């Protein structure tokens, strides 16, 4: 039965994809191409190769590369690497300006539509996956465009709390009254999400949970229906240990290219213009490297050249490498969860490309991607099969609390992860040990104790003699102990 269902599912998917390929080949506009992947796998290179081959242009979807300058720390593609291919959404914004996903979507969509109208292939590439999502799917900001855009802009332009005089607990209670369904999915201490949900309601007069429900009814759990009917996604993958070694080397290369001077020059310019201390959760300061090198960059030249300064540099370099590698793992998880881990979400075909071996990169990545596009444009099914959606364990929504550790988790999966964590294990072990010690103390306290002159108090009854006469107690001795005494005599 299971095998029959599997075969049937496979046939249905094949039929859907065959229809997709035939319809796409008859479409006037070329398909939208999206290149995904962790940092360091060669996304920009593939985007250029595809654009060169199919007369396309590249739209960068990187939240840090929109800023002017700072080319090293943001890993912008160089003019030489562009190979004459036009690139959009790169280096146009003042580094001290805030830029939201709404701003990105509003700037990028007209470019994308213009390219498609003249028959050019648009290739979206970048590591900021939620920027990419805003173009692929009709998101919340589209459904309630005017009000939601104003709300997002209000949040972006007000880095400080919109409710400065109200506690997080009070705000959470307010959200529970306005939108209890949404409150069940937010941690009581997550002030940012609580405020956002309150502002959605204040601005639209619609609970955020109702907006999410509307999105699900219109075709997608996490973002509504597809904005463009014909799209192809390429996910460049790489073995993690190989990628991490590559990322370490890239950070070293960034240092050689002048990363420290770039940071020093930016800080000098920023200090002359700033009104308050930098916030590493806002704007360009979110780039990996700013926070990690902050203490080193802000020290004097004399301190930087000292023995302690060199140690600080090595520590900052190590931190930057660790954060970069952690970010690559985060990007991989995001793609798995958002693109492959939601069975109800409408997702374009996603093709995995193996970028582990750099010597075979052209064959495994470039040539495979080009062959897939050529086949689809010709109305044929590619030899390479798209990735299948993964079966993930569904998490019950809601707030779960571990009373023993005083830890509150959002969702059953997070709660179960805490219950298996070292923190919970050691707290449990410590509590068991404390309980055993208390029981031992109680047992000792209940045992008979010697009186003033060494004899047992008559008032204390021995537990093992309860119901036994005094004569029996004194006459019954362990046999082996008696033999030992007799032998000694």
Secondary structure, DSSP 8 states (H G I E B T S, - for coil): -HHHHHHHHHHHHHHHHHHHHHHHHT-SS--EEEEEE-TTS-HHHHHHHHHHHTTEEEEE--TTTTBSS-TTTTT---HHHHTT--EESSS-B-TTS---HHHHHHHHHHHHHHHHHTT-EEEEE-S-HHHHHHHHB--HHHHTHHHHHHHHHHHHH--S-TTTTS-HHHHHHHHHHH-HHHHTTS-TT-HHHHHHHHHHHHHHSS-HHHHHHHHHHTT-TTT-SBSSSSEEEEEEE--HHHHHHHHHHHHHHHHHHTHHHHHHHHHHHHHHH-SS---TTSGGGGSTTTTTTHHHHTS-HHHHTSHHHHHHHHHHHHHHHHHHHHHHHHHHHHHIIIIIS-TTS---EEEEEE-S-GGGHIIIIIIHHHHHHHHHHTT---SS-------------SEEEETTTTEEEESHHHHHHHHTSHHHHHHHHHHHHHHHHHHHHHHHHHS--B-TTSSB-TTS--GGGTTS-HHHHHH---HHHHHHHHHH-
